[in-house]
Amino acid sequence: MLRIVVPSALIAFACLPAACGGSSSGSGSTVEMTSAQRFDPAAITVMAGTTVTWSNDDAQTHTVTAYEDGVPDGGYFASGDMSDEAAARDDLQASLLAEGDTYEVTFDEPGTYRYFCIPHEQQGMKGEIVVEP
């Protein structure tokens, strides 16, 4: 099961050493959206049950949008709580995260989850999360 937490600029979180690196042991992990139009880190490995938080640290707006064919069955996620990739692309405004906004997803199912930022996909703003059992 994939649990999604609604994005909010009011969520405060601490970037602990274990949560900000390239992997996590099940509690949480943070991915920053940067002015270089990149997810940092671009790839992370986490344990099942980990909540990943994306934080927009850039003045530009960004999205977190799963590639529908790049996630395990039932594992689709997108900022703006879109049900699929087509809906996310069709309603870009509802998916945008402003500076300071965060978006969280808890990954319960093992597998590889590929995602991107709609406005900056062509510039290479893409990421991947590997969830291990």
N, C-alpha and C positions, 0 to 999 in steps of 0.2 A: 504494500500500500504506500502511496506517495501522499504526504501531507503537505499542504501549502499554507503558508502564513501570509496574510494580506500585507502588502508593502506599506511601510509607514515611516515618515520622517521622525516620528516620535520615539521610535525604538532606539534605545541606547545599548551599545554593546562595547565590550573591551576586547582589544586585539591581543590575546595572550599568545606567547611564543608558540604553543602547540597548535593554536587555531589559525595562525597566519602563515604557516609554512605550506609546503606542497602536499602534506598529508595530515590526517587527523585520526584519532583513535576512537571516535564515536560520539564525542560531546558536541563539537561544532567546528566550523571552518569558515573563514572569510575570504571572499574574492572581491577585489576592488575594481571599479570601472574607472579608467584613468583618462587623462587628457591626451594620451598617446593613442586613444581609440583602441584600447586593449583591455582584456580581462587579466588581472594580475593576482595570483598566478593563472596562466592559461589552462593548465591541466593540474588536477588534484586527484588524489586517491584517498577515499574515506571508508570507514567501516559502515555497514548497514546500521541505520538508526541515527546517523549524523545529520544535523541541521546545517545546511550551507547558507550563509548570508552573503548576498551581493550588496556592496555599498557603493553608491555613486559619489565619488570624490572629485568629480569634474563639473565644471560650469555647464557643459553640454548635457542634454538629456540622452539617456540610453535605455535599451530594453534588455531583458533576459528572456530569450525565446528559444525553446527547445526545437531542434529539427525533428519533425514528427517521425521521420524514418530513422532517426538517430537516437532513439530511446527504447528501452524495453517496453513491451505491451503494458498499457495502463500507466505508463510513467511520464505522460506529457505534462509539461509545466511551462508557464509564461507569465511574466509580470502583466498585471491587468487581469489575471485569472481567466485568460482565454482558454477555450476548450480544445483548440487545435491550431496548427500553424497558419492555416488560411485565415482564420478569424483574427489572429494576432496581426498578420500582415494587412488585413482589411481595416482594422481599427487601431492604427498605430498610436493615435493620441491617448487611448485608454491604457496603453502598455508602457508609456514613457515614464521613466524615473528621473526626477529632477535632482539637482545637487543636494546631497544630504539624505536622500531617500534610500531606503533599504528594501530588499526583497528576500524572503526566506523560503527554503524548501527542505523538508526532511525526507531523506532518501532511505526507505526501508527495504527496497528490493535490490539485490546485487545486479550489476550490469554496468554498461557504459552509456553515459548520457551526454550527447553532444548538443551544444547550444550556441547562440549568436546574438548580436545586437542588430536589430532591423536597420536602423539608419546607417550603421557602420560595417555592415556585413561585407561589402565590397572592399573595404579597407583592411579586412582581415580580423575584425573583432569577433573572435570565435573562441569557444572554450570546450573543455571536456572534463567530466567527472566520472571516475571509475569508482564504483561502490563494491566493496568486497564483503563477503559474508561474515 
